[in-house]
Amino acid sequence: MPPESLTIAKWLNQNSAAIQAVATVVSVLVTAALALITWRYVRLTRTLAEATQAQAEFLSQAVKARKRELLAVVKMLRILAWHLPEIKQHGEQMRAAATWDNTDLADLKRLASELGILAGQRAAVATSSLLWLKERLDEVKATNPGLGVNWNDFSWDRWESELKQAKENLEALWNDLARDHLD
C-alpha cells in the first residue's frame, strides 16, 4: 500500500465515530427534506383533487341548467304548436294564435345539439317545420280580416304534415328530456 493510503486509512480509523455522526446527521436531514417534500406533494395533490371535483360539479350543474333551459323552450313550443288549428274549418283561429320567435328556435337547436346527435336532429326537424308554420301564420295574420283568407288556396296538406312533424319531434324531445330529468 502506498503511504498516502495508510494515512487516509489511519485518519478514517481515528475519526470513524465523527464520520458516522456526520453521516447520521446528513441522513436525518435528507429524510426530513424528503418528508417535507412529500407532505407538500400530498397537500398539492389534495388541492388539485378538490379543484377537479369542484370543476366537475360546476360542469354537471351547467349541463343540468342547459337541460332545464331546453326543457322550458320545448315546453313552450309544444304548448304553442298544440294550440294551432289542424283542419281547414278552424283556419281563422290562426289570426289569434300565439307564436314563437326565431330566437326560441335558435335556442332549441343550440341547446338540443349540445345534448346529443339525436336531440339535435329532432330539434332541426322541429325547427324547420316551425319556421314554415310561422311563415304561414304571419301571412294569415297580415291578411286584412275584412277580405279574409282564401282557404282553398292554402296548402292544408303541407300545413298538416309540417304541424305533425313539429309536434312529433317536440314530443320526442320532451319525453327524452323528462325521462333524463327524472333520473
HUURVEN-V728889 format. One record per backbone hydrogen bond with DSSP energy under -1.0 kcal/mol. CO is the residue of the C=O (numbers start at 1). NH is the residue of the N-H. E is the energy in kcal/mol with one decimal. If there is no record, write none. Layout:
co->CO nh->NH e->E
co->CO nh->NH e->E
This chain:
co->2 nh->6 e->-1.3
co->3 nh->7 e->-1.8
co->4 nh->8 e->-2.3
co->5 nh->9 e->-2.6
co->6 nh->10 e->-2.6
co->7 nh->11 e->-2.8
co->8 nh->12 e->-2.9
co->9 nh->13 e->-2.2
co->10 nh->14 e->-2.5
co->11 nh->15 e->-2.1
co->15 nh->19 e->-2.8
co->16 nh->20 e->-2.3
co->17 nh->21 e->-2.0
co->18 nh->22 e->-2.7
co->19 nh->23 e->-2.6
co->20 nh->24 e->-2.1
co->21 nh->25 e->-2.4
co->22 nh->26 e->-2.8
co->23 nh->27 e->-2.4
co->24 nh->28 e->-2.5
co->25 nh->29 e->-2.7
co->26 nh->30 e->-2.7
co->27 nh->31 e->-2.4
co->28 nh->32 e->-2.6
co->29 nh->33 e->-2.6
co->30 nh->34 e->-2.6
co->31 nh->35 e->-2.5
co->32 nh->36 e->-2.5
co->33 nh->37 e->-2.5
co->34 nh->38 e->-2.6
co->35 nh->39 e->-2.5
co->36 nh->40 e->-2.4
co->37 nh->41 e->-2.4
co->38 nh->42 e->-2.5
co->39 nh->43 e->-2.1
co->40 nh->44 e->-2.7
co->41 nh->45 e->-2.7
co->42 nh->46 e->-2.4
co->43 nh->47 e->-2.5
co->44 nh->48 e->-2.7
co->45 nh->49 e->-2.5
co->46 nh->50 e->-2.5
co->47 nh->51 e->-2.4
co->48 nh->52 e->-2.6
co->49 nh->53 e->-2.3
co->50 nh->54 e->-2.4
co->51 nh->55 e->-2.4
co->52 nh->56 e->-2.5
co->53 nh->57 e->-2.2
co->54 nh->58 e->-2.5
co->55 nh->59 e->-2.7
co->56 nh->60 e->-2.3
co->57 nh->61 e->-2.6
co->58 nh->62 e->-2.4
co->59 nh->63 e->-2.4
co->60 nh->64 e->-2.3
co->61 nh->65 e->-2.4
co->62 nh->66 e->-2.3
co->63 nh->67 e->-2.2
co->64 nh->68 e->-2.4
co->65 nh->69 e->-2.3
co->66 nh->70 e->-2.6
co->67 nh->71 e->-2.8
co->68 nh->72 e->-2.1
co->69 nh->73 e->-2.2
co->70 nh->74 e->-2.9
co->71 nh->75 e->-2.4
co->72 nh->76 e->-2.3
co->73 nh->77 e->-2.5
co->74 nh->78 e->-2.7
co->75 nh->79 e->-2.4
co->76 nh->80 e->-2.3
co->77 nh->81 e->-2.8
co->78 nh->82 e->-2.6
co->81 nh->84 e->-1.5
co->87 nh->90 e->-1.7
co->88 nh->91 e->-2.0
co->90 nh->93 e->-1.8
co->91 nh->94 e->-2.2
co->92 nh->95 e->-1.4
co->101 nh->105 e->-1.4
co->102 nh->106 e->-2.5
co->103 nh->107 e->-2.5
co->104 nh->108 e->-2.2
co->105 nh->109 e->-2.3
co->106 nh->110 e->-2.7
co->107 nh->111 e->-2.8
co->108 nh->112 e->-2.2
co->109 nh->113 e->-2.2
co->110 nh->114 e->-1.4
co->112 nh->116 e->-1.5
co->116 nh->120 e->-2.3
co->117 nh->121 e->-2.5
co->118 nh->122 e->-2.6
co->119 nh->123 e->-2.4
co->120 nh->124 e->-2.1
co->121 nh->125 e->-2.3
co->122 nh->126 e->-2.6
co->123 nh->127 e->-2.8
co->124 nh->128 e->-2.3
co->125 nh->129 e->-2.3
co->126 nh->130 e->-2.9
co->127 nh->131 e->-2.5
co->128 nh->132 e->-1.9
co->129 nh->133 e->-2.6
co->130 nh->134 e->-2.5
co->131 nh->135 e->-2.1
co->132 nh->136 e->-1.9
co->133 nh->137 e->-2.6
co->134 nh->138 e->-2.9
co->135 nh->139 e->-2.0
co->136 nh->140 e->-2.5
co->137 nh->141 e->-2.9
co->138 nh->142 e->-1.7
co->144 nh->148 e->-2.3
co->149 nh->151 e->-1.5
co->150 nh->153 e->-1.4
co->154 nh->156 e->-1.9
co->155 nh->159 e->-2.5
co->156 nh->160 e->-2.8
co->157 nh->161 e->-2.1
co->158 nh->162 e->-3.2
co->159 nh->163 e->-2.7
co->160 nh->164 e->-2.4
co->161 nh->165 e->-2.5
co->162 nh->166 e->-2.6
co->163 nh->167 e->-2.7
co->164 nh->168 e->-2.8
co->165 nh->169 e->-2.4
co->166 nh->170 e->-2.5
co->167 nh->171 e->-2.7
co->168 nh->172 e->-2.3
co->169 nh->173 e->-2.3
co->170 nh->174 e->-2.7
co->171 nh->175 e->-2.8
co->172 nh->176 e->-2.4
co->173 nh->177 e->-2.8
co->174 nh->178 e->-3.1
co->175 nh->179 e->-2.4
co->176 nh->180 e->-2.4
co->177 nh->181 e->-2.9
co->178 nh->182 e->-1.5
co->179 nh->183 e->-1.1
